[in-house]
């Protein structure tokens, strides 16, 4: 069968013929319809994820397809693409605990686009206790996680303020939120206070770096900042008074420690929202396996423009 393969970190991926997977007890053979491309896959391909297993390996941490009995399923995590072969192949063996059923009304493409960003958005909003009446600030709002988080927060009854540094993306973002602020880190606090003078109850932050100090200042009493990335810088500092005087908190989130069965149930909840017309994933392109290096480069260059999917 055909599969994308990685033989060395930091080098281009190749498409080659490999043996069909061996399916162990407690696993299912999934015939792939789509494998999603995520920043996590790029980090793994660059050797930046210490937990990654031996090479050669088939990348792809999430995908969708059908099992031998014809059931439509999605999966993410459970070591796929990290310590065992992943979704960028015609077939893959997946632990049964990681399989999420896809309902009628949710397409394979939508399901493939929701695994990592959808679960991240869902879990971050839960960590921030976002609900009806909350005001939430979502940074990097044109990103995949943020696009889904805005929709979920609105479904919870929250007021959503979205941040972007690019005026060209305001139109794309505005359909999912109440207010858009165009601001770099040094103008973030002032711009947000124009629309939320008293600050915000929750912030979802994939940027960190220089954005974190103004975020801390923007938190209202008992507010929560959820950090799930650091694309603007690996470290930050802030005055402790900003935290303890407001009983505020900073929470970190990564999907890697989350149990596969918990992730699968969250994915099924997201698919149900898609089927109900409440949620959509923005899909930029569907590419053949042979264009995998182009997909990775688009993510590196921040020009994906939405979810990128690979298909056999």
C-alpha positions, 0 to 999 in steps of 0.5 A: 500500500502507499504511505507517506514516510519519514526516514529522518527528522528535518528532511522531506517526506517521501511517498512509497509502497509499504506492507499492509499494517499488522492489526493487533488485539484491541485494534481496527484496520482503518481504510483512510479517506483523509489524513489531516495536517496539523502544526503538531505534525510539522513539529514532529517532522522537525524532531521538535517533539521529544516523545516521538518514537523511532524512524522510519514512521508514517506521520499523521496524528489524525484521520478518518476512514472506514473499518472492515465492517463499513463504519465511518470513524475518526481518530486522533492521538493514541500515539498515531503519527508519533510513536506508531504509524499514523494516518498518512497512508492508505490503511492504518491500524488504530487502537479501538479506544481512539475510534470516534463514530461519525454520524450522518450529516457530518462529512468525512472532510469535516470530521477530519478537520476537527480532531486536534483543533476541535478537541483543543478548542473544546477542552480549552473553553472547558478549562476556562469555564466559559458559559452563558454571560462570559466574555472571552478573548480569543487570540490568533483568531484566524487559526484552526483552533480559534475558529472552532473555539469562537463558534463553540463559545458563541454556542455556550452563550458567551460574548466573543472578542477575536484578535488578529494582527492582520487586517486582511483577515477581519472579514473571515473572522467576523462571521464567528464573533461579536467584535474583532480587534486588530492589534499586535501585542503592544496595542492589545490591551488598549484595543480590547478595552475599547470594546470591553472596558472592564476586561474579559472573563477568559482568554484562549492564547496560542501565542504567549511571548509578548502577548501574555502580559497584556492578557494578564492585565485584561483578565477580570476578577476570577478570570482565566488565561488558557495557554495552549501554544507559544508561537509568539515566544517561548517565555513571558513575565508579568507582575504577580499582583495582576494575578493575586489581586484578581484571584485570576489564574493561568492554565496550560493545555496540551492534548497529548496527556488526554486519554484516547477514549476521552478524546474520542467522546469529545470528537463525537460531541463535535461531530454532532454539532456539525450534523446539527448545523451549529459548527463548521471547520474551515477547510482550505485544501485537499491535497494528494499524498504527493503534495505532503511537503507542500502542505507542511511548507504552507503551515510553516509559512502561515499560509494554510488559510484553513485546514489542509487535508491529505487523501490517498 
